[in-house]
């Protein structure tokens, strides 16, 4: 009996080693972590460097399923968060947060095989780039964001496995976060331009332009129409230099 008691005490000591419970919440919002989760969260246990979020238990005896596991840094900020699939319990995604002093600089989202699914970069508190990877179709979608004065420029490109650009979309937003221009490119060719013009009352006027499609026939027609006189002179020169009109008449 004594050995059993010592074994249980040793097991409890080892099991709780390094895990000092700081908070045990039974609510939905956790402002100290700057995290807000839906009503599926029943409780969160916060240790010095970790926090465990669990779902509502099905029965009073059940502990519920672990939904999120957050790793904290020395300043109690999120340095890593792991999502769990509520049906199977397997890891669904992992977020890694990188800070520069007090500012969030980068977020990386990994799938359960530790491959990048999303990637966000921040500068001066603004999102400047977001990258998303699609491994099933082996297609990469890339969003980039940049600011020029008060104008937000958003660029979206879709890449295939060989990293060739399949299509490109460009958006411009004004200081009121209104879309003012949209462009689409395919195979480095402009597909359309859509301009949004707002009056002082905020009324929208749209101007959409589709460039004419260039085919082989349309190219030849344009070439002949633009250079018709020049081509006729060349053709006449070729005929006159290779055809002896005098010999033909005498025969």
Phi and psi restraints in degrees (value plus and minus 20) as a CYANA .aco file:
   2 UNK   PHI     -84.1   -44.1
   2 UNK   PSI     -61.0   -21.0
   3 UNK   PHI     -84.7   -44.7
   3 UNK   PSI     -58.8   -18.8
   4 UNK   PHI     -83.4   -43.4
   4 UNK   PSI     -63.3   -23.3
   5 UNK   PHI     -83.3   -43.3
   5 UNK   PSI     -62.6   -22.6
   6 UNK   PHI     -84.7   -44.7
   6 UNK   PSI     -60.8   -20.8
   7 UNK   PHI     -83.7   -43.7
   7 UNK   PSI     -62.3   -22.3
   8 UNK   PHI     -86.5   -46.5
   8 UNK   PSI     -58.7   -18.7
   9 UNK   PHI     -85.6   -45.6
   9 UNK   PSI     -61.9   -21.9
  10 UNK   PHI     -84.7   -44.7
  10 UNK   PSI     -61.5   -21.5
  11 UNK   PHI     -82.7   -42.7
  11 UNK   PSI     -63.1   -23.1
  12 UNK   PHI     -85.5   -45.5
  12 UNK   PSI     -57.6   -17.6
  13 UNK   PHI     -86.3   -46.3
  13 UNK   PSI     -66.3   -26.3
  14 UNK   PHI     -87.1   -47.1
  14 UNK   PSI     -56.6   -16.6
  15 UNK   PHI     -87.6   -47.6
  15 UNK   PSI     -51.4   -11.4
  16 UNK   PHI    -118.9   -78.9
  16 UNK   PSI     -14.5    25.5
  17 UNK   PHI     -84.9   -44.9
  17 UNK   PSI     106.7   146.7
  18 UNK   PHI      58.0    98.0
  18 UNK   PSI     -18.8    21.2
  19 UNK   PHI    -135.3   -95.3
  19 UNK   PSI      71.6   111.6
  20 UNK   PHI    -119.4   -79.4
  20 UNK   PSI      95.5   135.5
  21 UNK   PHI     -93.7   -53.7
  21 UNK   PSI      99.3   139.3
  22 UNK   PHI    -114.4   -74.4
  22 UNK   PSI     -63.2   -23.2
  23 UNK   PHI    -156.7  -116.7
  23 UNK   PSI     127.4   167.4
  24 UNK   PHI    -156.9  -116.9
  24 UNK   PSI      75.3   115.3
  25 UNK   PHI    -114.6   -74.6
  25 UNK   PSI     128.2   168.2
  26 UNK   PHI    -146.3  -106.3
  26 UNK   PSI      24.8    64.8
  27 UNK   PHI    -159.0  -119.0
  27 UNK   PSI    -198.5  -158.5
  28 UNK   PHI    -121.3   -81.3
  28 UNK   PSI     -49.1    -9.1
  29 UNK   PHI    -127.9   -87.9
  29 UNK   PSI     118.7   158.7
  30 UNK   PHI    -150.2  -110.2
  30 UNK   PSI      58.6    98.6
  31 UNK   PHI     -84.4   -44.4
  31 UNK   PSI     -46.2    -6.2
  32 UNK   PHI     -86.8   -46.8
  32 UNK   PSI     -41.7    -1.7
  33 UNK   PHI    -122.1   -82.1
  33 UNK   PSI     -20.8    19.2
  34 UNK   PHI      36.4    76.4
  34 UNK   PSI      21.9    61.9
  35 UNK   PHI    -149.9  -109.9
  35 UNK   PSI     118.6   158.6
  36 UNK   PHI    -152.4  -112.4
  36 UNK   PSI     108.2   148.2
  37 UNK   PHI    -144.6  -104.6
  37 UNK   PSI     138.1   178.1
  38 UNK   PHI     -88.8   -48.8
  38 UNK   PSI     159.4   199.4
  39 UNK   PHI     -88.2   -48.2
  39 UNK   PSI     -28.8    11.2
  40 UNK   PHI     -88.9   -48.9
  40 UNK   PSI     -38.4     1.6
  41 UNK   PHI     -97.4   -57.4
  41 UNK   PSI     106.6   146.6
  42 UNK   PHI    -121.6   -81.6
  42 UNK   PSI     -59.4   -19.4
  43 UNK   PHI    -174.2  -134.2
  43 UNK   PSI     141.3   181.3
  44 UNK   PHI    -160.7  -120.7
  44 UNK   PSI     111.4   151.4
  45 UNK   PHI    -128.2   -88.2
  45 UNK   PSI      99.6   139.6
  46 UNK   PHI    -129.5   -89.5
  46 UNK   PSI     100.0   140.0
  47 UNK   PHI    -121.9   -81.9
  47 UNK   PSI    -191.6  -151.6
  48 UNK   PHI     -82.2   -42.2
  48 UNK   PSI     -62.4   -22.4
  49 UNK   PHI    -144.7  -104.7
  49 UNK   PSI     -10.4    29.6
  50 UNK   PHI    -165.8  -125.8
  50 UNK   PSI     133.4   173.4
  51 UNK   PHI    -159.4  -119.4
  51 UNK   PSI     116.8   156.8
  52 UNK   PHI    -139.7   -99.7
  52 UNK   PSI     102.4   142.4
  53 UNK   PHI    -125.2   -85.2
  53 UNK   PSI     109.9   149.9
  54 UNK   PHI    -142.2  -102.2
  54 UNK   PSI     135.1   175.1
  55 UNK   PHI    -103.3   -63.3
  55 UNK   PSI     153.0   193.0
  56 UNK   PHI     -87.0   -47.0
  56 UNK   PSI     111.1   151.1
  57 UNK   PHI     -90.2   -50.2
  57 UNK   PSI     126.0   166.0
  58 UNK   PHI     -93.3   -53.3
  58 UNK   PSI     -54.9   -14.9
  59 UNK   PHI    -150.7  -110.7
  59 UNK   PSI     140.1   180.1
  60 UNK   PHI     -77.9   -37.9
  60 UNK   PSI     -48.9    -8.9
  61 UNK   PHI    -101.8   -61.8
  61 UNK   PSI     -36.8     3.2
  62 UNK   PHI    -102.1   -62.1
  62 UNK   PSI     125.5   165.5
  63 UNK   PHI    -110.5   -70.5
  63 UNK   PSI     -25.2    14.8
  64 UNK   PHI      61.3   101.3
  64 UNK   PSI     152.8   192.8
  65 UNK   PHI    -123.1   -83.1
  65 UNK   PSI     123.9   163.9
  66 UNK   PHI     -94.7   -54.7
  66 UNK   PSI     102.3   142.3
  67 UNK   PHI    -120.7   -80.7
  67 UNK   PSI     -61.4   -21.4
  68 UNK   PHI    -157.0  -117.0
  68 UNK   PSI     124.3   164.3
  69 UNK   PHI    -149.5  -109.5
  69 UNK   PSI      94.0   134.0
  70 UNK   PHI    -128.8   -88.8
  70 UNK   PSI     112.5   152.5
  71 UNK   PHI    -120.7   -80.7
  71 UNK   PSI     108.2   148.2
  72 UNK   PHI    -126.5   -86.5
  72 UNK   PSI     133.6   173.6
  73 UNK   PHI    -114.7   -74.7
  73 UNK   PSI    -190.6  -150.6
  74 UNK   PHI     -83.1   -43.1
  74 UNK   PSI     -48.3    -8.3
  75 UNK   PHI    -113.0   -73.0
  75 UNK   PSI      -5.8    34.2
  76 UNK   PHI      44.8    84.8
  76 UNK   PSI       8.3    48.3
  77 UNK   PHI    -119.2   -79.2
  77 UNK   PSI     143.0   183.0
  78 UNK   PHI     -91.7   -51.7
  78 UNK   PSI     100.2   140.2
  79 UNK   PHI    -127.8   -87.8
  79 UNK   PSI     -38.8     1.2
  80 UNK   PHI    -184.4  -144.4
  80 UNK   PSI     119.9   159.9
  81 UNK   PHI    -155.2  -115.2
  81 UNK   PSI     116.2   156.2
  82 UNK   PHI    -138.6   -98.6
  82 UNK   PSI     105.8   145.8
  83 UNK   PHI    -109.8   -69.8
  83 UNK   PSI     126.6   166.6
  84 UNK   PHI    -140.3  -100.3
  84 UNK   PSI     120.1   160.1
  85 UNK   PHI     -90.8   -50.8
  85 UNK   PSI     101.0   141.0
  86 UNK   PHI     -89.2   -49.2
  86 UNK   PSI     -38.1     1.9
  87 UNK   PHI    -110.1   -70.1
  87 UNK   PSI     -59.4   -19.4
  88 UNK   PHI    -128.2   -88.2
  88 UNK   PSI     -37.6     2.4
  89 UNK   PHI      63.9   103.9
  89 UNK   PSI     -21.0    19.0
  90 UNK   PHI    -101.5   -61.5
  90 UNK   PSI     136.8   176.8
  91 UNK   PHI     -84.6   -44.6
  91 UNK   PSI     109.1   149.1
  92 UNK   PHI    -117.6   -77.6
  92 UNK   PSI     -62.0   -22.0
  93 UNK   PHI    -180.8  -140.8
  93 UNK   PSI     137.1   177.1
  94 UNK   PHI    -150.4  -110.4
  94 UNK   PSI     109.0   149.0
  95 UNK   PHI    -126.7   -86.7
  95 UNK   PSI     114.4   154.4
  96 UNK   PHI    -138.5   -98.5
  96 UNK   PSI     105.8   145.8
  97 UNK   PHI    -127.2   -87.2
  97 UNK   PSI     109.7   149.7
  98 UNK   PHI    -136.4   -96.4
  98 UNK   PSI     112.0   152.0
  99 UNK   PHI    -136.5   -96.5
  99 UNK   PSI     129.5   169.5
 100 UNK   PHI    -137.6   -97.6
 100 UNK   PSI      87.1   127.1
 101 UNK   PHI      38.2    78.2
 101 UNK   PSI    -130.8   -90.8
 102 UNK   PHI    -126.3   -86.3
 102 UNK   PSI     -21.6    18.4
 103 UNK   PHI    -119.4   -79.4
 103 UNK   PSI     116.8   156.8
 104 UNK   PHI     -95.4   -55.4
 104 UNK   PSI     105.2   145.2
 105 UNK   PHI    -126.0   -86.0
 105 UNK   PSI     -52.5   -12.5
 106 UNK   PHI    -175.5  -135.5
 106 UNK   PSI     121.3   161.3
 107 UNK   PHI    -149.6  -109.6
 107 UNK   PSI     109.9   149.9
 108 UNK   PHI    -141.0  -101.0
 108 UNK   PSI     110.0   150.0
 109 UNK   PHI    -129.9   -89.9
 109 UNK   PSI     104.3   144.3
 110 UNK   PHI    -132.9   -92.9
 110 UNK   PSI     129.6   169.6
 111 UNK   PHI    -106.5   -66.5
 111 UNK   PSI    -193.9  -153.9
 112 UNK   PHI     -88.9   -48.9
 112 UNK   PSI     -32.8     7.2
 113 UNK   PHI    -119.9   -79.9
 113 UNK   PSI      -4.9    35.1
 114 UNK   PHI      41.2    81.2
 114 UNK   PSI      11.0    51.0
 115 UNK   PHI    -121.7   -81.7
 115 UNK   PSI     124.9   164.9
 116 UNK   PHI     -89.3   -49.3
 116 UNK   PSI     108.7   148.7
 117 UNK   PHI    -127.5   -87.5
 117 UNK   PSI     -62.1   -22.1
 118 UNK   PHI    -155.8  -115.8
 118 UNK   PSI     133.0   173.0
 119 UNK   PHI    -168.6  -128.6
 119 UNK   PSI     104.0   144.0
 120 UNK   PHI    -138.6   -98.6
 120 UNK   PSI     119.7   159.7
 121 UNK   PHI    -141.8  -101.8
 121 UNK   PSI     119.2   159.2
 122 UNK   PHI    -142.7  -102.7
 122 UNK   PSI     126.1   166.1
 123 UNK   PHI    -164.1  -124.1
 123 UNK   PSI     106.4   146.4
 124 UNK   PHI      34.3    74.3
 124 UNK   PSI      18.6    58.6
 125 UNK   PHI      57.4    97.4
 125 UNK   PSI     -14.5    25.5
 126 UNK   PHI    -138.7   -98.7
 126 UNK   PSI     124.2   164.2
 127 UNK   PHI     -94.2   -54.2
 127 UNK   PSI     100.9   140.9
 128 UNK   PHI    -129.7   -89.7
 128 UNK   PSI     -37.3     2.7
 129 UNK   PHI    -177.9  -137.9
 129 UNK   PSI     121.0   161.0
 130 UNK   PHI    -156.4  -116.4
 130 UNK   PSI     110.4   150.4
 131 UNK   PHI    -141.8  -101.8
 131 UNK   PSI     112.7   152.7
 132 UNK   PHI    -147.6  -107.6
 132 UNK   PSI     116.4   156.4
 133 UNK   PHI    -134.6   -94.6
 133 UNK   PSI     118.5   158.5
 134 UNK   PHI    -137.8   -97.8
 134 UNK   PSI      83.1   123.1
 135 UNK   PHI    -102.7   -62.7
 135 UNK   PSI     -44.2    -4.2
 136 UNK   PHI     -86.7   -46.7
 136 UNK   PSI     -65.1   -25.1
 137 UNK   PHI    -113.7   -73.7
 137 UNK   PSI     -19.9    20.1
 138 UNK   PHI      34.9    74.9
 138 UNK   PSI      19.3    59.3
 139 UNK   PHI    -140.5  -100.5
 139 UNK   PSI     117.0   157.0
 140 UNK   PHI    -129.6   -89.6
 140 UNK   PSI     107.2   147.2
 141 UNK   PHI    -125.8   -85.8
 141 UNK   PSI     108.1   148.1
 142 UNK   PHI    -145.0  -105.0
 142 UNK   PSI     106.2   146.2
 143 UNK   PHI    -130.4   -90.4
 143 UNK   PSI     116.7   156.7
 144 UNK   PHI    -150.1  -110.1
 144 UNK   PSI     121.7   161.7
 145 UNK   PHI    -146.3  -106.3
 145 UNK   PSI     114.2   154.2
 146 UNK   PHI    -163.5  -123.5
 146 UNK   PSI     134.1   174.1
 147 UNK   PHI    -138.0   -98.0
 147 UNK   PSI     108.3   148.3
 148 UNK   PHI    -139.4   -99.4
 148 UNK   PSI      89.4   129.4
 149 UNK   PHI      36.6    76.6
 149 UNK   PSI    -137.6   -97.6
 150 UNK   PHI    -125.3   -85.3
 150 UNK   PSI      -6.6    33.4
 151 UNK   PHI    -120.3   -80.3
 151 UNK   PSI     104.9   144.9
 152 UNK   PHI    -112.7   -72.7
 152 UNK   PSI     107.7   147.7
 153 UNK   PHI    -134.0   -94.0
 153 UNK   PSI     100.1   140.1
 154 UNK   PHI    -134.5   -94.5
 154 UNK   PSI     108.7   148.7
 155 UNK   PHI    -142.6  -102.6
 155 UNK   PSI     110.6   150.6
 156 UNK   PHI    -141.1  -101.1
 156 UNK   PSI     108.8   148.8
 157 UNK   PHI    -150.8  -110.8
 157 UNK   PSI     123.5   163.5
 158 UNK   PHI    -134.2   -94.2
 158 UNK   PSI     107.0   147.0
 159 UNK   PHI    -138.0   -98.0
 159 UNK   PSI     125.2   165.2
 160 UNK   PHI    -109.8   -69.8
 160 UNK   PSI    -191.8  -151.8
 161 UNK   PHI     -82.7   -42.7
 161 UNK   PSI     -51.7   -11.7
 162 UNK   PHI    -104.9   -64.9
 162 UNK   PSI     -11.9    28.1
 163 UNK   PHI      48.1    88.1
 163 UNK   PSI       0.7    40.7
 164 UNK   PHI    -101.7   -61.7
 164 UNK   PSI     120.0   160.0
 165 UNK   PHI     -96.2   -56.2
 165 UNK   PSI      98.7   138.7
 166 UNK   PHI    -103.6   -63.6
 166 UNK   PSI     -60.5   -20.5
 167 UNK   PHI    -177.1  -137.1
 167 UNK   PSI     142.6   182.6
 168 UNK   PHI    -163.7  -123.7
 168 UNK   PSI     114.7   154.7
 169 UNK   PHI    -144.2  -104.2
 169 UNK   PSI     117.1   157.1
 170 UNK   PHI    -146.1  -106.1
 170 UNK   PSI     112.7   152.7
 171 UNK   PHI    -145.5  -105.5
 171 UNK   PSI     125.0   165.0
 172 UNK   PHI    -144.8  -104.8
 172 UNK   PSI     115.5   155.5
 173 UNK   PHI    -143.5  -103.5
 173 UNK   PSI     123.2   163.2
 174 UNK   PHI    -104.8   -64.8
 174 UNK   PSI    -193.9  -153.9
 175 UNK   PHI     -86.9   -46.9
 175 UNK   PSI     -38.2     1.8
 176 UNK   PHI    -113.3   -73.3
 176 UNK   PSI      -7.5    32.5
 177 UNK   PHI      43.8    83.8
 177 UNK   PSI      11.5    51.5
 178 UNK   PHI    -120.4   -80.4
 178 UNK   PSI     118.1   158.1
 179 UNK   PHI     -88.6   -48.6
 179 UNK   PSI     104.5   144.5
 180 UNK   PHI    -136.3   -96.3
 180 UNK   PSI     -35.1     4.9
 181 UNK   PHI    -179.7  -139.7
 181 UNK   PSI     122.6   162.6
 182 UNK   PHI    -158.6  -118.6
 182 UNK   PSI     113.6   153.6
 183 UNK   PHI    -150.4  -110.4
 183 UNK   PSI     126.5   166.5
 184 UNK   PHI    -149.8  -109.8
 184 UNK   PSI     115.8   155.8
 185 UNK   PHI    -146.2  -106.2
 185 UNK   PSI     123.0   163.0
 186 UNK   PHI    -160.1  -120.1
 186 UNK   PSI     111.9   151.9
 187 UNK   PHI      33.9    73.9
 187 UNK   PSI      21.2    61.2
 188 UNK   PHI      43.2    83.2
 188 UNK   PSI      -5.7    34.3
 189 UNK   PHI    -133.0   -93.0
 189 UNK   PSI     122.1   162.1
 190 UNK   PHI     -92.2   -52.2
 190 UNK   PSI     107.5   147.5
 191 UNK   PHI    -111.8   -71.8
 191 UNK   PSI     -67.3   -27.3
 192 UNK   PHI    -183.8  -143.8
 192 UNK   PSI     141.6   181.6
 193 UNK   PHI    -146.5  -106.5
 193 UNK   PSI     108.3   148.3
 194 UNK   PHI    -140.9  -100.9
 194 UNK   PSI      92.4   132.4
 195 UNK   PHI    -126.1   -86.1
 195 UNK   PSI     112.7   152.7
 196 UNK   PHI    -128.3   -88.3
 196 UNK   PSI      98.7   138.7
 197 UNK   PHI    -134.8   -94.8
 197 UNK   PSI     105.5   145.5
 198 UNK   PHI    -129.3   -89.3
 198 UNK   PSI     117.1   157.1
 199 UNK   PHI    -106.9   -66.9
 199 UNK   PSI    -195.5  -155.5
 200 UNK   PHI     -84.0   -44.0
 200 UNK   PSI     -45.9    -5.9
 201 UNK   PHI    -106.8   -66.8
 201 UNK   PSI     -21.5    18.5
 202 UNK   PHI      67.4   107.4
 202 UNK   PSI     -13.7    26.3
 203 UNK   PHI     -91.5   -51.5
 203 UNK   PSI     118.0   158.0
 204 UNK   PHI    -115.9   -75.9
 204 UNK   PSI     116.0   156.0
 205 UNK   PHI    -147.8  -107.8
 205 UNK   PSI     101.0   141.0
 206 UNK   PHI    -126.5   -86.5
 206 UNK   PSI     117.6   157.6
 207 UNK   PHI    -145.5  -105.5
 207 UNK   PSI      95.1   135.1
 208 UNK   PHI    -134.4   -94.4
 208 UNK   PSI     111.8   151.8
 209 UNK   PHI    -144.3  -104.3
 209 UNK   PSI     107.5   147.5
 210 UNK   PHI    -131.8   -91.8
 210 UNK   PSI      96.4   136.4
 211 UNK   PHI     -86.4   -46.4
 211 UNK   PSI     125.9   165.9
 212 UNK   PHI     -82.5   -42.5
 212 UNK   PSI     119.7   159.7
 213 UNK   PHI     -94.3   -54.3
 213 UNK   PSI     114.5   154.5
 214 UNK   PHI    -118.9   -78.9
 214 UNK   PSI      93.5   133.5
 215 UNK   PHI    -130.2   -90.2
 215 UNK   PSI     155.0   195.0
 216 UNK   PHI     -82.3   -42.3
 216 UNK   PSI     -63.3   -23.3
 217 UNK   PHI     -86.7   -46.7
 217 UNK   PSI     -65.1   -25.1
 218 UNK   PHI     -85.4   -45.4
 218 UNK   PSI     -52.8   -12.8
 219 UNK   PHI     -86.1   -46.1
 219 UNK   PSI     -62.6   -22.6
 220 UNK   PHI     -85.9   -45.9
 220 UNK   PSI     -60.2   -20.2
 221 UNK   PHI     -82.3   -42.3
 221 UNK   PSI     -63.8   -23.8
 222 UNK   PHI     -84.6   -44.6
 222 UNK   PSI     -60.8   -20.8
 223 UNK   PHI     -84.0   -44.0
 223 UNK   PSI     -63.8   -23.8
 224 UNK   PHI     -88.2   -48.2
 224 UNK   PSI     -61.6   -21.6
 225 UNK   PHI     -87.0   -47.0
 225 UNK   PSI     -53.3   -13.3
 226 UNK   PHI    -102.8   -62.8
 226 UNK   PSI     -54.9   -14.9
 227 UNK   PHI    -140.1  -100.1
 227 UNK   PSI      10.7    50.7
 228 UNK   PHI     -80.1   -40.1
 228 UNK   PSI     -68.4   -28.4
 229 UNK   PHI     -82.7   -42.7
 229 UNK   PSI     -62.7   -22.7
 230 UNK   PHI     -84.9   -44.9
 230 UNK   PSI     -61.5   -21.5
 231 UNK   PHI     -87.6   -47.6
 231 UNK   PSI     -57.9   -17.9
 232 UNK   PHI     -84.1   -44.1
 232 UNK   PSI     -57.6   -17.6
 233 UNK   PHI     -84.9   -44.9
 233 UNK   PSI     -61.8   -21.8
 234 UNK   PHI     -83.5   -43.5
 234 UNK   PSI     -63.9   -23.9
 235 UNK   PHI     -82.8   -42.8
 235 UNK   PSI     -63.5   -23.5
 236 UNK   PHI     -84.6   -44.6
 236 UNK   PSI     -56.4   -16.4
 237 UNK   PHI     -85.3   -45.3
 237 UNK   PSI     -59.6   -19.6
 238 UNK   PHI     -86.0   -46.0
 238 UNK   PSI     -63.7   -23.7
 239 UNK   PHI     -85.7   -45.7
 239 UNK   PSI     -67.1   -27.1
 240 UNK   PHI     -87.9   -47.9
 240 UNK   PSI     -48.9    -8.9
 241 UNK   PHI    -102.6   -62.6
 241 UNK   PSI     -40.5    -0.5
 242 UNK   PHI    -131.0   -91.0
 242 UNK   PSI     -13.4    26.6
 243 UNK   PHI    -153.2  -113.2
 243 UNK   PSI      97.1   137.1
 244 UNK   PHI    -107.8   -67.8
 244 UNK   PSI      78.2   118.2
 245 UNK   PHI     -84.5   -44.5
 245 UNK   PSI     -57.4   -17.4
 246 UNK   PHI     -84.8   -44.8
 246 UNK   PSI     -65.0   -25.0
 247 UNK   PHI     -84.1   -44.1
 247 UNK   PSI     -55.2   -15.2
 248 UNK   PHI     -88.8   -48.8
 248 UNK   PSI     -59.2   -19.2
 249 UNK   PHI     -88.5   -48.5
 249 UNK   PSI     -63.8   -23.8
 250 UNK   PHI     -84.4   -44.4
 250 UNK   PSI     -51.9   -11.9
